[in-house]
Amino acid sequence: MKQELLKNAQPTAGLLQDIQDSRNLAEALMKTKHYQQLGPDGIFAVIQKAKALGINPMEALNGGLYYVQGRVEMSAQMMNQLIRSRGHSIRKDPKSTKQLCILYGKRVDNGDVWSVNFSLEDAKRAGIYRPNSPWEKFPEAMCFARALSMLARQLFPDVIQGCYVEGEISEALANAEEPAALEMETITPEQAQTLEMLISKDEKYKKRLLEFFKIESFEELPASHWDRVMVAAQKHIEQRKQEHLQEA
C-alpha cells in the first residue's frame, strides 16, 4: 500500500520539485544586476516557459524570451529558430519589400500550409507605428517579425505555445488596444475544463494540485504553469492506467 502511494505521488512530486527548482534559480539570479530588471516573477515565468518550449533557460533569459505585463514575448530570431528546429518550413515571398513581408509556412507532420502578410501600412492602421521607433528605423525586420508571429499563431501554435513576438505586447498596451488574451493571467476556462476532465477520476491527485497552488479551482491556475501541469497530469494518468492493467 505504501509503495502504491509513493508511485502515485511521483508525477506530482516531480512537478512540484521542478517548480521549486525554478524558484530557487530565480532567487539566485536576482542577486545579479543583469537579471534584476526582470524581477523574480519575470525570471520564474521565463524559466518555466523555456522548459515547456524545450529551450535552455539561460538562453531564454539572455535575449530569447521576455516578460511583459505578466506574459512572455519571444524574439523573432528564437521564434524562427524554434519553428524550423521542429522540421517545419517558412519561406519569404520574393515580392516582399522593406515595407511589406509575405510569408508562406508548411508543417512537416501533416503538410498543412498557410500564408500571411504584414506591411508598414498595417502597422500604421493598427496605431503601432511611431516616429523614431524601430518601425521607422528597421521597417523590414519589424514587418517580418509581425508576419512571423501571425503565421506562427495560425500554423504553428503548438511550437510557440502562446508566446507573442518581441514588442507585440508593449505596443498593444501603449496603443490601448490590448488583445483579450493579454488580460488573462490565469488559464482559460477551456483549459481548466480540459485539466478537470483529465484527472476527474483521481480526486486525491486533484486535491494535491489545488493545495500546492493554493487555489480553489483550476480556473485560478497561473497561465505560466499550464504547460508543466498538463505534462505531469498526463504522465500521472498514464501511470495509473498501467497500474490498473497490471492489477487486472
Secondary structure, DSSP 4 states (H G I P E B T S, - for coil): -HHHHHHHHHHHHHHHHHHHHHHHHHHHHTTSHHHHTTHHHHHHHHHHHHHHHT--HHHIIIIIEEEETTEEEE-HHHHHHHHHHTT-EEEE-TT-BTTEEEEEEE-TTT--EEEEEEEHHHHHHHT---TTSHHHH-HHHHHHHHHHHHHHHHH-HHHHTTPEETTHHHHHHHTT---GGGG-SB--HHHHHHHHHHTTT-HHHHHHHHHHHT-SSGGGSBGGGHHHHHHHHHHHHHHHHHHHHHH-
